Amino acid sequence: MRKNWGVLRFFVILILLANHFFCTTAIEENRGIAGKNGMVVSVDEYASQVGIDILKKGGNAVDAAVAVGFTLAVTFPFAGNIGGGGFMIIRFPDTEEAVALDFREMAPGKATHDMYLDEKRNYVKERSLYGHLAVGVPGTVKGFELAMKKYGNLKWEDVIKLAIELAERGFKLNKRRADSFNGLHKRFKRGNKEFFRIFSKSDGSEFKEGDIFIQKDLAMSLRLIAEHGSQAFYKGQIAELIAQDMKKHGGLITKEDLEKYEAFARKPVTGTYRGYQIISMPPPSSGGTALIEMLNILEGFDLGQMERYAPETLHLIAETMKFAFFDRAKYMGDSDFSEVPFKHLASKSHAEDIRRKIDLKKAIPSTKMGKEILTLEKAKETTHYSVIDKEGLAVATTYTLEGGYGSGVVAEGTGILLNNEMGDFNMKPGYTDDKGLIGTKPNLLEPYKRMLSSMTPTLVVKDGKVFLITGSPGGRTIINTVLNVIVNVIDFAMPIQDAIDGPRMNHGWMPDLLRLEKECITEELMESLKAMGHMIKEPSSVRQGDAHSILIDPKTGLYYGAADKRRQGSAIGY
Ligand code: DON
């Protein structure tokens, strides 16, 4: 018995030491995959390889990013898409200028602000999650075309070619993909026939690792897009098929809606953090603005001197998150419809005001912060990838179908999975509760409006050169994932792979809940945080985000690609 205790104690000490080492020490070797001429980091190895092939063929980072995007629509239907929307931040090394491409979905013309409420004005979540009513007018194809027309080097059709081949000839399913496809029938109570047909084997058996997955209809759609440009999707044959399918199944999207859709090149939001420049996504994303607000707040504290996973550090970051997410709920929506006070939210003086309100020892209850918008009567899928070419042209792309496999709708004959992005609007006008439902005006549903996003593709620049390319999926947690990564790199000097893999935390104002990934979270830490007034359910086994990132070593100029271990992505450099 005694001997057993000795052995047990030895292992406990070993685990504690390993834990301490991982939490507090920058491990030099964990710098990710190195490359000199180009780097692509995405969730999927086919897509990363296609990106690298395009770079090697003389394409630039924009060509590669678009090729990766089309490929993911084939090989990672969970979130890769042409039936969804997203954002792309591009920075040009010669002019040091950056642009933010907005290809977010928009509400169809016939949408109304209470279309997801029942007769008693209760929000019926199902309606905005599954089926034709959940679909926003897709933006990805217009966005990719805009990127290529303005900034690409190669021919449009050459950039799509590899994705077409993968759809036409098929690709090998890994275990994760096979399991994911097999799970769809259970997960999607409602999805259309075409959706279930595509994700079933003709003999009725289950998908296995190594199966070749062929998508003929999708290949045809991609070929039409390659031949006729975005016209095929927004005016031609694909538009016709989508509109027909919508009509047949009670959806709202019409041919006119598709024809009306535009992607925009916007001015990114920018800020500074300890001598670094932050370049990120403006509205209709809340991501860039909230990120800059949080960094401004944290800049007033010497975070680098604190221990990364000490209760005081987590408390400070959590309070920072709460304030920014309260502002997000109060002010943010599509800035083409109502003004978002970006200048104020991202100002150093607003951060200073917030710092004065933060109590370093006690958590402020979220309900106290938001009295003016609260009306208390008593998850999701996206993907981010990062690309840089040998000239230093840097591209951060985050795009989405919203939920995994979107709305569970494939417009008949197109092979194209459609998003369920409509659920990102504020659903119940005037009703904001402590469960996380927001009803403030800026993000209420209106025809042709873009729903507020949290996607935060971000570039960090140091002395005129890109230093970090990052972003993540994860719904509202995205903004906090990006914050975690940035402070890990800048304040805690972690090598990029550690900064990505290290445990993350999230607080989204409402619900008033601090979520921590389970590594590094000890009983003692939980108790300390609870004593400070934080609500923590349990160390979360749900993984937060999937931040495929690139760090550029300012000294050597080498690229370090770090695929996030959470979904086993793929970093390829050369
Ligand atoms: O645009 C947004 O913020 C959400 N539709 C993103 C969804 C998402 O990240 C889900 N992924 N895990």
Residues whose N, C-alpha, C, O or C-beta is under 5 A from the ligand:
A	BS01	DON	K380 E381 T382 T400 E402 D424 L452 S453 S454 M455 P473 G474 G475
